Each structure stands twice: as structure tokens, then as C-alpha cells.
Amino acid sequence: MARKRRRAREFPLQFNRHFTFLHAKELAAYLHDLGIGDLYASSFVAAKEGSIHGYDVVNHTVFNREIGDEQSHRDLAEELRRLGMGLILDFVPNHMCVDSPENLWWMDVLENGPCSPYADFFDIDWHPAKKELTNKVLLPFLGDQYGKALEKGELRLVYREGAFFVTYAQLQIPLEPRSTLLIIGHRPEQLQQRLTAEDPARLELLSIIT
């Protein structure tokens, strides 16, 4: 009497742009023949562009487009179901990428602080021991002291898509709304010299400041 082969509990798969849902589907039958019972998948929700491991997540609610879409995921699931295999997804809720503008929740928190609707999504102490950091986020991303980085011109103020940002290397950080007043209200005397009191552009700027 032939002895029934015992199936392994799970087999790990690392998903990224080099190994997609389609690749996993094509491999499923082979793994089934080896006695594998379940696929243990690395995170395949939306991650930073080009991520190899998938845990620098930017959105937990959609698939990583470099790995596949809903249809290709459904095709994989149906193939596993046909083979009697399962799919286990490994995800870590507090693993998110903090240096990508694709992480809209995090960018909103940096811009609006505790007023952001996503403020409670992150483990932030808004009232730390250092009172000057109240309702602020301390980000250790500079490669040198702040003053030195500023003198080197590594911190730049930019205006993109209707908003102001501070950039450092590839990192882009949105400014809080109140900081905008410091920028658009800078050197008002020069504005008075160039534009008359009735100039539409000047009136619009004053309206925005108000």
C-alpha cells in the first residue's frame, strides 16, 4: 500500500516586480506536486515604486501595481483553489514608507499635524517631554546638522501643484498651511514697488493672505 505523502504547511514567496501574481500562478501546480499546501506571500499591497521586499507600504487598501491587479490576483486565487491550496498574506500594519509622496496618509499628517484625519493612524506622541515639539513630528533625515545643511543649499523651498514643499535629496516634505503666510507675505515692500494698490494680482494676493 502506497504511503500518502504529507504536505508541507506553507511555502514562502517574495513578490515584487520580478515575481508577480502571474508567475505565482504558473508555479502553483509545480509546488502542489512537491506537496506544498499553502503559499506564504510577502506583502503585495501598494509599496514604494521599485520596492524589492514590499514592506515600505504606501497604501494598504490597493494592490501593488508592479505585482498585479485585482484580476491577476483573482486568477491566482482560483488556481490555488482548484489545486486545493491556500494563500497566506504577510502584512505588517505599521510598516509604511515615510519618504514617498505616494503615501498620502503620511504626507497629510506632515502637512496638517494632529488635525489630519490620519493622525491616529500612526504611533505619534503629539505631547512629548520636549514642549517645543508639541504637535510636531521630529524627522531625523538630515545627513548633517541643520545649519550646515541649510548653508550647503541642501534644503530647498519649492512650489509644485499649488502647494509649497521643502526638498532634501529625493525627499519632499509638505509645509503646514500656516507656513504659507510666511512665504507669500515675505518682503511686502518690494511688492508695493512693483504693483499698484489697484493691481488685480496684488489684490488677489492680499485676499489670499487674509
Secondary structure, 3 states (H helix, E strand, C coil): CCCCCCCECCEEECCECCECHHHHHHHHHHHHHCCECEEEECCCEEECCCCCCCCCEEEEEEECCCCCCHHHHHHHHHHHHHHCCEEEECCCCCCECCCCCCCHHHHHHHHHHHHCCCHHHCCCCCCCCCHHHCCCCCCCCCCCCHHHHHHCCCCEEEEECCEEEEEECCEEEECCHHHHHHHHCCCHHHHHHHCCCCCHHHHHHHHHHC
